[in-house]
Amino acid sequence: MIVRDISELKSTDRHVITENWSSTRLIVKSDGLGYSVHHTVIPEGHEVHCHYREHFETNYCIAGAGEVLDIATGERHPIAVGQVYALDLHDEHIVRALKGDLHLVCVFNPPLQGDERHNAHGGYDAA
């Protein structure tokens, strides 16, 4: 059984901070579960352009409110507490925090190592 406290991960390489988001990687590839779980925070007024060409991602909103913009269609989807969105087609998208800091629980498949940062196209390289 794996039991972790997010506060203990904040001082490790599993807590990645960028200009527009921070992410604490709670479960990572080395845990051997076949997926990774992250707590990601986008500060109010910020946005993140993402395109996970090598990964599938599901996001569950636990605080704040925002939107996700589908680049291919131009469709905007509101995101609020209790809502989930999944990038089942490696969808290029922009996530915006509109009301309060947007807190997302994110699941990636395949799993991340834990210390990655976005590459040039807004995703993560294949493991």
Order of alpha helices (4+ residues) and beta strands (2+ residues): alpha-beta-beta-beta-beta-beta-beta-beta-beta
